[in-house]
Amino acid sequence: MLVLQFANLLDSVISSPAAAPSREDRTAFLRVLSEASGSDSGTAILAVAKKYKELTDFLLEAVHPVLLSMYKRKLSGSRAGLYKDSHHRLALAIEGGAMRGCVTAGMAVALHHMGYADTFDAVFGSSAGSLIGAYFISRQLPYEGAQIYYDWLPFMGKKFLDLKRIGRGLGLGFLLDGDIIDFLLNKLGKPLLNLDILLKDIVQQKQPLDWDKFKANDSWQPLKVVTSGLCSQRAIILDSLHGNIRDLQSLMACVRASMLLPGLAGPVVHLPVYPESSNLTPHYLPLITPSALPRFAPQPPCGFVSEPLADALLYEPVPFRSAIAEGYDQVLVLRSRPDGKRVGRLGGIEAAVENRLARRFFAGKHKLRHVYEYMKQRKHRIRYMKDMLMLNDATNNRRRLKVAGQDGVEKEGHAFAVALDPSTAEIARISMTRKQILEGVRAGFARLYDVIVPDPQKRGRGYEEALKVFPSNLPGVTEAFTPSTSSVSSFPLMPPLFDASAESASDPKALADYVTRAAATERERREILSHEVNS
């Protein structure tokens, strides 16, 4: 950030007077350049400025293009859409992963806490990442959004997640949960994950998403909810531009479509198709999914609705491809799974359970055998592994990614992924322990902080910063605080936003000295790296 401030001052001398933060800064800077050149002549001052410019360019070469855009936008103080460097479009892509999404929720809080929330032109979310993205856009951070993970869902317990219900998903009837009435009356059965508890009881009542704030921010920083089209067999983007998101209820319907785990979270989703919904192909189908009806209910009336939709994990679990396809050429990707963790073929009982769930859900109840075959061959896992290899290459080697655009034209873009260290324990997808989930939130916060904080001296302090926001004495949800008619009132005092004073300096001489030292250090680092590679 200091290098960028210095670069702005240099631009004010070399090319654009408007680049300087103020007339006073430019005057002081000219004085520094004059002293460095030993002359008051414009030619001498310009020559020194160009030498310093070579140093700043040298330093900024080491910064990933995605991070550099974030730093520039934050430094300018302009929100996305108003930033003068409009030839780049910057997107945030958030992975879900059921309860593992607590990690990316922590990362989203860190972005907000560090002052980067307004730098993104759009937010893409897959699965639980779509709900995290919604709270990110409504700016209900650090607590309202993250607290859903570490407080509300553990508090709801078996109302939200009941492992005994997996028996119906496996086709075992009432053998595990003993619910004979549910078996006799309902075709699909009660789901293991009750999304109504999350998307209706919590998000719309107990801890409501602020629709007015969301709508205002969505107008310039739109949420792009990624789901899986089960007929078209591709990722589909849902947003307000296409009329999919009109109010809080329709937003939650889109989120449900994005996070509906096959066989575990209820029937497939059909969304209304409006004249502006060019992203959805209308299908003449029952207006209510037959599998969602009681066993002996009459056939529901038909109408034009979307194709059946389910969890984004099938075709795009990490939504960076959709972001680039829509023309966002720079994407910050938040990953919930630690880097380097094995995601290959399942073995033994896990493979048998996944296969049986998919067969009953897709081939049996919804007559979508092609999707079952897709999962049976583990193609969704192969897709995920390939995407992670692409992201690692794009992050480490700054290689531009190429994807097919929405218009059929190939699009390119840079992506920078943030993931937990490989040594970090992975949060289970169905973890319901408050302590473990809260630690996952802190771990995500700390990792993002340490990766993107511009000041090298602050790296490694991420967990310390996370504890300021999520302290050990963070109060939990209780019935006394959360009657069904009111929202949570047990939030701690809001911590101060990230102190960026160490990243800013008004003294041009100090900036010049800092850039000179930093360039020398960076040159030494590159020489050592080159020697290691050659040897």
Secondary structure by P-SEA (a helix, b strand, c coil): caaaaaaaaaaaccccccccccaaaaaaaaaaaaaaaccccaaaaaaaaaaaaaaaaaaaccccaaaaaaaaaaaacccccccccccbbbbbbbbbccccaaaaaaaaaaaaaacccccccbbbbccaaaaaaaaaaacccccaaaaaacccccccccccccccccccccccccccccaaaaaacccccccccccccccccccccccccaaaaaaaaaccbbbbbbbbbccccbbbbbcccccccccaaaaaaaaaaacccccccccbbbbbbccccccbbbbbcccccccccccccccccccccccccccccccccccaaaaaaaccccccccccccccccccccccaaaaaaaaaaaacccccccaaaaaaaaaaaaaaaaaaaaaaaaaaaaaccbbbbbbccccccccbbbbbbbccccccccccccccaaaaaaaaaaaaaaaaaccccccccccaaaaaaaaaccccccccccccccccccccccccccccccccccccccaaaaaaaaaaaaaaaaaaaaaaaaaaac
